[in-house]
Amino acid sequence: MTNATDERRQRLHDLIDLARATRGLTRASLGKALGRDPTKVYPESGNPKTDFLVSLAGILEWPAGDVIEFIWQGESGPMCASSIATLNTKSRKNAAPLPDSFEGLFDVARDNHKNGDYRAMVDTARRMYAVAENEDRKAFACAMEASAWDGLGRYTQEVDACRRGLAHKGVSCYTRNILRADLANAWYCLWDLTPALGTATFLLEHYDANPPKRKLDEKRPAFVRYVRGHTRRRLASTEPDLALDHYRLAVQDLRRAREDYVRLAEELDDRSLLGIANTCKGGMDECLVELGELPPREAVDEAVELASKPASHDLTGDEIESIGWRCVFASNITLRHLTGRELQEAMRLLTSRALDAAKHLDNWAMRERVFTIQLHLHRTLTDTTGLDLPLTIDSHERTLITQAMGRFPGFRPIGWDLLSRATVVERKGGAA
């Protein structure tokens, strides 16, 4: 019978195999990347050294702490929380020289965000924290860091940044609510739905009692309503006994959020808000189908028509994202309500278009959903036909699945199942 050390060693070896396959490394190149003799790539011990774990995490693009958590699986042992924090710090690259003032750093962080340079934004936000002269500014710096982690699809780190910000005393209500909204959204993305629901509800009660005074700030309650609506939509699938209630309440939130975003798009002359409104429409349609108020085929056809349109070069990021999410929501409907050729043809287009949008935006939450949907589709087709149907992914998709496993702890069992079922083929033309 294997003991805990043997099981730990096997999990470590599984991760090394995954890293090697994901990157297409030879044993020699893997040994070089890990700083080990190629003949000793696989440690005999179930207690690998810190530097080895940091290198392995870098190859996998997982947080070092998540590598440890996977190997130890909750065991009490030498890798305590402080060790994990140290590892995560070691795995970050050194930051480039930055301004000394909080205001100057804030300008840099905004430029980082605008340019999509989220890794640099993490370093900038942490420098903001270091120079902040009061608690509110320290908390705001944490909010900036959380925004950077959100851009990278690192939602567990976003949660941590929000919690650190909220731990400061004497923080303004404005800054606290930014952190709470980001926290609710990160929990939603991680499928940690109960705290997402509670936090969003708390915020909406606050905004109902204290409406924003500036037109620009009206986007905040609209965003929180968006988060709560989609949280309810997901809760319907995890709490089937309450599904109808969740769907009804989700429709209320998403309809109101959509109306607010459409109005604000005109009043603020910001067409990107129409993209968010369109995402609300897609989530609302999924709920209406499950309530029996919208025919499934009608909802799917609308999304298929949207996905079939040629890509436009003048779309905003939010508009592109909305197309991807509409495809995801329609895929959910398709899996539940369509069969046979209709199912397969719709899913082929919808998942392909969603992955295109995710690639364009580097949107990890969308990738996680598409990969999960693809596994559910394969299971459905296998179960309904009774055939051992092949599942093929290319080498680049394998890399993305591995990276998604690092970003979404709840996705790891699904990722392992996908990788164990799939036949991997080399991507034509090389990795994207």
N, C-alpha and C positions, 0 to 999 in steps of 0.2 A: 504493500500500500504506500503510495507516495506521501511524503510529508510536506509541510508548508514550504520548506526550502526548495524541494523539487518542483513544486507547482509554480513557485516564484521564478525559478530558473527557466521553466518552460514558457511562461508568459514573456519573460525577457527575450528568449530566443525567437518567439513569435513576432515580437516587435522588430527585432533585427532582420528577420526574414522579410517583413513588410517594408522596412526601410530600403533594403537591398532591391526588392522587386520594384518598388515605387520609383526609385531613382535609376533603375537599370544599371546598377553597379556590379562590377566584378568583385570577387572576394578580395582581391588586392586593393582595388580602389575604395572599397568599403572599409578595409582595415586602415587605409591612409586617412579617410575622413573621420574615423573614430579614434585615430591616434594609437592604433594597436598593430601588432604583428599580424599579417594576414592569416597565419596559422592559428591565431588565438583570438579571432574575431568574436567567437561565442564564449563568454566567460563560463567557467565551470562553477563559479560561486553564484548563489542567489542573492548576493549582496554586492552589486557592482559599485565601482567608485564614482564619486561625484562628477569628475571630468568626463568619464565615459557617458554618463546619463545626459549631461549637457550636450555633448556631441550628437548623441542619438536623437535627442529632442530636436536639434537643429536640422538634421536630415529629414525627420518626419514632419517638421513644422508643427509640432505640438508644443504647448507650454511644458517646460521641464517638470513642473509640479504634477501635470497630468500623466506624464510618463511614469513618474514615481507612483502615483495613485493606481495606475493600471497594473503595475508590477506587484505592488504590495496589497492592493485590493482591501484597504481598510485595516490591515494588520497593524498592531502596535509594534514598532521596531525602530531601527536607527534613523529612519527618515522622518523626523518630526516636522511640524509646521514651519519652524524657523529654518530648517534645512531646505524646505521647498522654496521658501521666500528667497533664500540665498541663491538657490539654483536659478530661479527665474531672473534674478538680478544679473547673474553671471552670463545668462544666455542673451542679454541685450547688447547690441553694438554700442560703441561709444558715440555720444552725441557730438554733432558739429558745434563750433563756437556759436554762442547765442548772445543777444543783447542782455544788459544787466537789469533793465527796468521792467516792472510788471507790464506797463503799457506797451513797451516795445516788444516784449515777448508775446503779448496778446495779439498784436498785429502779425507777428510771424506765424502764430498758431492759426489765425484766420487764413493766411496765405497757404499754409500747409493744407488746411481743410479744402480750400478752393481748388488747389492743385491735385487733390487726392493723395497727398504725401502723408499718409496717416501714421506711418512709423516715425517720421520726423516729428509729427505733431505730439506723439507720446512724450518724446524727450523735451519738446518745448513746454508742454503742459507741466511736466515735472520740474522744470526750471522755474516756471511761474510759481509753482507751489513753494519752491525753496526761497524765493525772494519776496513772497507775499508778506505784507506787514501787518495783516489782521486776519481774524478767523474767517470772515466772509470771503476774502480774496483767496484764502487757502481752499475753501470749499468750492469756489468758482473754478479754481485751477483743476480740482478733481473732476468737475463737470466737463471741462475741456478735454481732460485725459479720457473720460468715459466716451466722449464723442469720437475720439480717435480710435479707441478700441471697437466702437460700433462700426466705424468705417472699415476696419480690418476683419470684421466678423468674429471678433474675439469677445463673445458675450460674457463669459465667466470673468474675464478681466474687467469688462465694463461694470459688472455687478460689484466687483471689489472696489473699483474707483468710486462708484456712487456711495458705497457704504462708508468709505473713508471720509468722503466729503460730508456726509450726513452726521458723522460722529463729532464734528466740530461744534462747539457751543457758540451761541450768539450770532448765528448765521441768519441773514435776512430771509424773509418768507419767499421772496422772489427767487433767490438762489436755491433754497431748499426745494422748491417746487420744480425747478429745472432738474435737479438731481433725482427727485422722486419720479418724475415722468420718464427720465432715461432709465431708471431702475425698473419701472414697470414694463417698459418696452423690451429691455434685456431679458427679463424673466419670461415675457411672452415668447421671445425668440427661442429661449431654451426650453420651452414647454413647461416652465415652472408656473403653472397657470393660476393657482390659488393666490399666492402673494401678488401676482400681476393684477388680478381682479380686485383684490382688496386695496392695493395702492391706487389704482386708477379710480376706484369708487370714492376713496378718500379725497383725491384731488378734485374730482368733479363736484363733490359736495362743497369744497372750498370755493371753486370758481362760481358755483351757483349763488353762494352767499357773498362773494367778492368778485364781481365781474371785472375783467381787465379794463383799465382806463384808456390804454393806447390801442388803436386799431391793430397795430402790428402784433400785439400780445394776444389778440383773439385767436391766433393760430394755436396757442398753447392748449386751451380747453378742447379745441377741435382735434388736436393730436391725441390728447388723452382719451377722448371719446372714440377715436379710431382704434386705439390700443385696446380699450375695454370691449368694443364691439368684436374685434377679431379674437380676443381672449375668450369671450363667450362662445364664439363660433367653434373654437377648438375644444372648449370644455364640453360641448355637445357630443363630441366623439369619444371623450374619456369618461363622461358621466351619462350613459344612455338613459338612465332612469329620469334624468332632468333635461334630456335633450330638447324637448319641445319648448320648455321655458327658456333655455339658453338661446335657442334659435330666435325666439320672439324678441327677447331683450337685445340680442345682437343686431337684429334688423332695426330696432329703434335707435340704437347708438350709431350704427353705420349710416342710416338714412340722415340723421341729424348732422353727423360729421360731413357727409357728402354735401348737404345743403350749405353748411358753413364754409366749406372749402370752395365751392362754386361761387358763393357770394364774395368771399375774400379775394379770390382770383381776379374778380372784376374791380373791387374796391382798391386793392393794392397793386393792380396791374401786374400780376404775377401768374403767368400761364402754367408754371410748374405745379401750382396748387390744383389745377385741373387734373393732373396726373394722379394726385393723391385721391381726389374725388372719384376718379375712375376705378382706383383700387378698392375704395369703399363700395362702389357699385358691384364689383365682382364678388366680394365677400358677402354682400347682401343677397345677391342672386343665389349663391350656394345655400344660404339659409332659407330663402323663399322656396327653393326646390324641395328641401327637406320638410318644409311645412305644408307642402302640397299646393302652394300658391303660384308656382311657376313651373311649366312643363320642362323636364330635364333636357329634352332635345332642343328646345328653344334657347335655353341658357348656353348649352354647349355650342350650338350653331353660331350664336353671337360671338363667342370667344374664338371659335375657329375662323370666322370671317375676319376678326381683328388680327389674329395671328397670321393670316394668309396675305395680308397687305404687304407690299414691298416696304422694306425698312426706309424710313425717312431720315435724312441727315440733320434736320433742324429740330428734332425732338429734344426736349429737356431730359435730364436724368430721371426725374420723377415720372415723366410720360413713358419712358422706356421701361422703368420699373413696373409701372402699372400694367403694361402689356404682359410682362412676365408673370405677375401675380394673377392676372385674369386667366392666364393659361393654367396656373397651378390650381386655382379654384375650380375651373372647368374640368381639370383632370380628376379632382375629387368627385365631382358629379358624375363624370364618365365611368369611373371605377364602380360607383354604387348603382348606376342605373342603366348603363348600356351593356350590350353583349355582342359577341361575334365580331364580324368584320367592322361594324360601326365602332365598337370599342377600340379595336386595334388601330384603325385609321385615324380616329380622333386623337388617341394617345400618342401616336407617332408624331403628329404635327405639334400638339400642345407641349409635350415635354421637350421637343427639339427647340421650339421657339422660346420656351422658358429658360433653357440652358443658354441660348444665345444672349438673352437679356442679362442673365446672371454673369456671363463672361464679360459682356460689355461694361457692366457696373462693378464687377468683382464682388457680387452679392452672395455671401455665403449662406444666409438664411434661405434664399431661394434655391441654391444648389442642394442644400440638405433636404428640402421638401421634394425636389425632383428625384433625387436618388432614392428616397423613401418610397415615392410613388412608383418608380420603376421596379423596385423589389416587390411591392404589392401587386403590380400588374403581372409580373412573372409568376408569382404564387397563384394568382387568380387563373391565369391561363393554364398553368400546370394542373391545378385542382379540377378545373372544368373539363379539360380534355383527357386527363389521365395519362398524358404523355410526358416524357422526360425532355422537355423543351430546352434548347440551348439558350444561354444568356451570354451575350458577347459585349465586352467593353474594350475600349482601346487603352493604350498605356497612359495617355494623358488623363482619361477619366479615372483610372486607378489612382493616379496621384491626387486628383481632386477629392476622391472618396477618402483617401488616407488623411488629407488635410482637414476635411469636414469632421472626421472622427476626433481630431484634436480640438476642434472648435465646439463641438456639441457632444458632451459626455453621453447624453441619452441616445445619440445616433450610433454609438460604437457597436452595440449588438447588431444593428441593421447593416452597418458597414462591413463587419466581419462576415455576416451572412451573404451579402452581395459579393464580396471578394471570394468566398468559398464556392459560390455557385457559378461564378463567371469564368468564361474563357477570355484571356487577355490577348489582344492582337496589337501589334505595333501600329501606331498611328501613321497614316500616309502623310508625307511631307514634314514629319517631325512634330514635336510638341508645340502647342500654341503658347 
